[in-house]
Amino acid sequence: MSGSGAEAAADRAPRLLGLRALPGRLRPATLTVLAHQLREWQRLGRSLALARQVDPDPLWTYADLAETGWDEVLHDLFNQAVIHDWFPLDAHRLEAAWWGYWEDPELNGVELEAYLDYVPLAVQGPDEADLAAHPALRLLKGLLDETLPEAERQRLFKSLPAPLPKLTAGWKPADQPTAWARLERVEAEPDLFPPAALTLAGLARWVCARSGNLILDGRPTAWLEPDYRYRWEQLPQIRADWQTARPLLAAWEAVREWSETDNKNLVKLARVVMKGTDYEQLDW
């Protein structure tokens, strides 16, 4: 090595060693920043692909993708879901995910990113709070849910206002297949029965999670269970199920008000289910 080459190498060495000797907090964060930016770009690409999949001809566009965040694309997509009423949005869970992301994108991005794979669907199956609040739901579940343990069934009956505990005391699981057969006949021949009878059959399926409808049968508390997460590929079925679920849920509001106005109406409901007659008494 020539003298000038050796001197040049000697000049460079202290600078290189000095950079490596810097504490980690003072070194350039190039790789960390690059990895974060790459992840954000990947999420942006996925969010745009999802938006095109869900809404192939959107009215909303982005003039400058360099200034667009993937969370913004998700936000706009879910706004469209609300505007067009594609499905009931789980706004509470979404809001928590967004607040977490805005507070710390690096730490909390994974929770919001889950909605690139899963629909934020607010399923409408009755939960324990609904049962506790509405005696008509407890009555129907106790009379018709064939999966319910007997001890739980008796607990539901005893929680009902008088005289229903006495009226339902003789009801046995062996009576349920006959009751369901009567309701299935109503569904098969609706023209032979008052409209309220068909509503009753739908409500019975809803309360007992046997409607075959993703939205009506889903349990609101089951998001952490993989079987109860719905992928975007299921959106056509979800939208169709929502169109079926909406009128039944609207009818439930009328039934709820009717059943809670007077306990005598709960007695009417119990007798109709247990005997399969007098559907005209369901005057909700």
C-alpha positions as CSV (number, residue, x, y, z in Angstrom):
1,M,0.0,0.0,0.0
2,S,1.3,3.4,-0.9
3,G,2.0,6.0,1.7
4,S,-0.9,8.1,0.6
5,G,-3.3,5.1,0.6
6,A,-2.3,4.1,4.1
7,E,-2.8,7.6,5.3
8,A,-6.3,7.7,3.7
9,A,-7.2,4.4,5.4
10,A,-5.9,5.7,8.7
11,D,-8.1,8.8,8.3
12,R,-11.2,6.7,7.6
13,A,-10.7,4.2,10.4
14,P,-11.4,6.5,13.4
15,R,-14.6,7.8,11.8
16,L,-15.9,4.2,11.2
17,L,-15.0,3.0,14.6
18,G,-16.4,6.2,16.1
19,L,-19.8,5.5,14.5
20,R,-20.0,1.9,15.7
21,A,-19.0,3.0,19.1
22,L,-21.9,5.4,19.5
23,P,-24.6,4.2,22.0
24,G,-27.6,2.6,20.3
25,R,-29.9,5.5,21.1
26,L,-27.7,7.9,19.1
27,R,-27.2,5.7,16.0
28,P,-29.2,6.5,12.9
29,A,-32.6,4.7,13.1
30,T,-32.7,4.1,9.4
31,L,-33.6,0.4,9.6
32,T,-36.2,0.9,12.3
33,V,-37.8,3.7,10.4
34,L,-37.7,1.8,7.1
35,A,-39.2,-1.3,8.6
36,H,-42.1,0.7,10.1
37,Q,-42.7,2.6,6.8
38,L,-42.6,-0.7,4.8
39,R,-45.2,-2.2,7.2
40,E,-47.4,0.9,6.8
41,W,-47.1,0.8,3.0
42,Q,-48.1,-2.9,3.1
43,R,-51.1,-2.1,5.2
44,L,-52.0,0.7,2.8
45,G,-51.8,-1.7,-0.1
46,R,-54.0,-4.2,1.6
47,S,-56.6,-1.6,2.7
48,L,-56.9,-0.3,-0.9
49,A,-57.2,-3.8,-2.3
50,L,-60.0,-4.5,0.3
51,A,-61.8,-1.2,-0.6
52,R,-61.8,-2.3,-4.3
53,Q,-63.0,-5.7,-3.3
54,V,-65.8,-4.5,-1.2
55,D,-66.8,-1.5,-3.4
56,P,-65.5,-1.9,-6.9
57,D,-66.9,1.4,-8.1
58,P,-66.4,3.8,-5.2
59,L,-67.4,7.4,-5.2
60,W,-64.5,8.2,-2.8
61,T,-61.0,8.4,-4.2
62,Y,-57.6,9.6,-3.0
63,A,-55.7,12.3,-4.9
64,D,-52.3,11.6,-3.2
65,L,-51.6,8.2,-1.8
66,A,-48.3,9.4,-0.4
67,E,-50.4,11.5,2.0
68,T,-53.0,8.8,2.7
69,G,-52.8,6.5,5.7
70,W,-54.2,3.0,5.7
71,D,-56.3,3.8,8.7
72,E,-57.9,6.6,6.7
73,V,-58.9,4.1,4.0
74,L,-60.4,1.8,6.6
75,H,-62.3,4.7,8.1
76,D,-63.8,5.7,4.7
77,L,-64.7,2.1,3.9
78,F,-66.6,1.6,7.2
79,N,-68.3,5.0,6.7
80,Q,-69.6,3.6,3.4
81,A,-70.8,0.5,5.2
82,V,-72.9,2.7,7.5
83,I,-74.2,4.9,4.7
84,H,-75.3,2.0,2.6
85,D,-76.3,-0.2,5.6
86,W,-74.3,-3.2,4.4
87,F,-74.2,-4.7,7.9
88,P,-74.4,-3.6,11.5
89,L,-71.0,-2.2,12.4
90,D,-69.3,-3.0,15.7
91,A,-68.6,0.7,16.3
92,H,-67.6,0.2,19.9
93,R,-64.9,-2.3,19.2
94,L,-63.7,-0.3,16.1
95,E,-63.4,2.9,18.1
96,A,-61.3,1.2,20.7
97,A,-58.9,-0.2,18.0
98,W,-58.6,3.3,16.4
99,W,-57.9,5.1,19.7
100,G,-55.2,2.5,20.4
101,Y,-53.6,3.0,17.0
102,W,-53.7,6.8,17.2
103,E,-52.1,6.7,20.7
104,D,-49.3,4.3,19.6
105,P,-49.3,3.2,16.0
106,E,-46.2,1.0,16.5
107,L,-47.6,-0.9,19.5
108,N,-51.3,-1.0,18.8
109,G,-51.4,-1.3,15.0
110,V,-52.0,-5.1,15.0
111,E,-55.5,-4.7,16.6
112,L,-56.7,-2.3,13.9
113,E,-55.0,-4.4,11.2
114,A,-57.2,-7.3,12.1
115,Y,-60.0,-5.5,10.3
116,L,-58.2,-6.0,7.0
117,D,-59.0,-9.7,7.4
118,Y,-62.2,-9.6,9.5
119,V,-65.5,-7.8,9.1
120,P,-66.3,-5.6,12.1
121,L,-69.7,-7.2,12.4
122,A,-72.0,-6.4,15.3
123,V,-73.9,-9.7,15.5
124,Q,-77.3,-9.6,17.0
125,G,-77.8,-12.8,19.0
126,P,-79.3,-12.2,22.4
127,D,-76.7,-12.2,25.2
128,E,-77.1,-12.6,29.0
129,A,-77.8,-8.9,29.4
130,D,-80.7,-9.2,26.9
131,L,-82.1,-12.2,28.6
132,A,-81.9,-10.5,32.0
133,A,-83.7,-7.4,30.7
134,H,-86.5,-9.0,28.7
135,P,-88.8,-11.7,30.2
136,A,-90.2,-12.6,26.8
137,L,-86.7,-13.7,25.7
138,R,-86.3,-15.8,28.9
139,L,-89.7,-17.4,28.3
140,L,-89.1,-18.4,24.7
141,K,-85.6,-19.7,25.5
142,G,-86.8,-21.7,28.4
143,L,-89.7,-23.2,26.4
144,L,-87.9,-23.9,23.2
145,D,-84.1,-24.1,23.5
146,E,-83.3,-27.8,23.2
147,T,-79.6,-27.3,24.1
148,L,-80.4,-25.7,27.5
149,P,-79.5,-27.7,30.6
150,E,-82.5,-28.4,32.7
151,A,-81.2,-26.5,35.7
152,E,-80.8,-23.4,33.6
153,R,-84.3,-23.9,32.1
154,Q,-85.8,-24.0,35.6
155,R,-83.8,-20.9,36.6
156,L,-85.2,-19.0,33.6
157,F,-88.8,-20.0,34.5
158,K,-88.4,-19.0,38.1
159,S,-87.2,-15.6,37.1
160,L,-90.4,-14.8,35.2
161,P,-93.2,-12.7,36.8
162,A,-96.2,-14.5,38.3
163,P,-98.1,-16.6,37.3
164,L,-95.6,-17.8,34.7
165,P,-93.4,-20.0,37.0
166,K,-96.5,-22.0,37.9
167,L,-97.8,-22.0,34.3
168,T,-94.5,-23.4,33.0
169,A,-93.8,-25.9,35.8
170,G,-95.1,-28.8,33.9
171,W,-93.2,-28.1,30.7
172,K,-90.6,-30.8,29.8
173,P,-87.9,-31.1,27.2
174,A,-90.0,-33.9,25.6
175,D,-92.6,-31.2,24.8
176,Q,-90.2,-29.1,22.7
177,P,-90.1,-31.2,19.4
178,T,-93.9,-30.9,19.2
179,A,-93.7,-27.1,19.8
180,W,-91.1,-26.8,17.1
181,A,-93.1,-28.9,14.7
182,R,-96.0,-26.5,15.1
183,L,-93.8,-23.4,14.5
184,E,-92.3,-25.1,11.4
185,R,-95.9,-25.6,10.1
186,V,-96.5,-21.9,10.5
187,E,-93.3,-21.2,8.5
188,A,-94.3,-23.7,5.8
189,E,-97.9,-22.4,5.5
190,P,-97.9,-18.8,6.6
191,D,-101.2,-18.0,4.7
192,L,-103.1,-20.2,7.2
193,F,-102.0,-18.2,10.2
194,P,-102.0,-14.6,11.5
195,P,-98.9,-12.6,10.7
196,A,-97.9,-12.6,14.4
197,A,-97.5,-16.4,14.2
198,L,-94.8,-16.1,11.6
199,T,-93.1,-13.4,13.7
200,L,-93.2,-15.8,16.7
201,A,-91.5,-18.5,14.7
202,G,-88.7,-16.2,13.6
203,L,-88.2,-14.9,17.2
204,A,-88.1,-18.5,18.5
205,R,-85.3,-19.3,16.0
206,W,-83.4,-16.1,16.9
207,V,-83.6,-16.7,20.7
208,C,-82.4,-20.3,20.3
209,A,-79.7,-19.5,17.7
210,R,-81.2,-21.8,15.1
211,S,-82.1,-19.4,12.3
212,G,-79.1,-20.2,10.1
213,N,-78.4,-16.5,9.9
214,L,-74.9,-15.4,10.7
215,I,-76.1,-12.1,12.3
216,L,-79.0,-13.5,14.2
217,D,-77.2,-16.6,15.5
218,G,-73.9,-14.9,16.4
219,R,-73.0,-14.3,20.0
220,P,-71.9,-10.7,20.7
221,T,-69.3,-11.8,23.3
222,A,-67.6,-14.3,21.1
223,W,-65.2,-12.0,19.1
224,L,-62.1,-13.6,20.6
225,E,-63.2,-17.1,19.4
226,P,-61.9,-17.6,15.8
227,D,-65.1,-19.5,14.8
228,Y,-67.1,-16.3,15.4
229,R,-64.9,-14.0,13.3
230,Y,-66.2,-13.4,9.8
231,R,-63.9,-12.8,6.9
232,W,-64.4,-10.3,4.1
233,E,-65.0,-13.2,1.7
234,Q,-68.2,-13.8,3.6
235,L,-69.5,-10.3,2.9
236,P,-72.1,-11.3,0.3
237,Q,-73.7,-13.7,2.7
238,I,-73.5,-11.2,5.6
239,R,-75.2,-8.5,3.5
240,A,-78.0,-11.0,2.5
241,D,-78.4,-12.1,6.1
242,W,-78.7,-8.5,7.3
243,Q,-81.6,-7.9,4.9
244,T,-83.3,-10.9,6.4
245,A,-82.4,-10.0,10.0
246,R,-83.5,-6.3,9.9
247,P,-87.3,-6.9,9.7
248,L,-87.2,-9.5,12.4
249,L,-85.3,-7.3,14.7
250,A,-87.7,-4.5,14.0
251,A,-90.6,-6.8,14.8
252,W,-88.9,-7.7,18.1
253,E,-89.1,-4.1,19.2
254,A,-92.9,-4.3,18.9
255,V,-93.1,-7.6,20.7
256,R,-90.8,-6.4,23.4
257,E,-93.0,-3.4,24.1
258,W,-96.2,-5.5,23.9
259,S,-94.8,-8.2,26.3
260,E,-93.6,-5.6,28.9
261,T,-96.7,-3.5,28.9
262,D,-98.7,-6.1,30.8
263,N,-97.8,-9.5,32.3
264,K,-101.0,-10.9,30.9
265,N,-99.4,-10.7,27.4
266,L,-96.6,-12.9,28.6
267,V,-99.2,-15.4,29.7
268,K,-100.7,-15.3,26.2
269,L,-97.3,-15.8,24.6
270,A,-96.6,-18.8,26.9
271,R,-100.0,-20.5,26.1
272,V,-99.6,-20.0,22.4
273,V,-96.2,-21.7,22.4
274,M,-97.2,-24.5,24.7
275,K,-100.5,-25.2,23.0
276,G,-100.0,-24.1,19.4
277,T,-103.4,-22.3,19.3
278,D,-105.0,-18.9,19.8
279,Y,-102.3,-17.1,17.6
280,E,-104.8,-14.2,17.2
281,Q,-104.1,-13.3,20.9
282,L,-100.6,-12.2,19.8
283,D,-101.9,-8.7,19.1
284,W,-98.6,-6.8,19.0
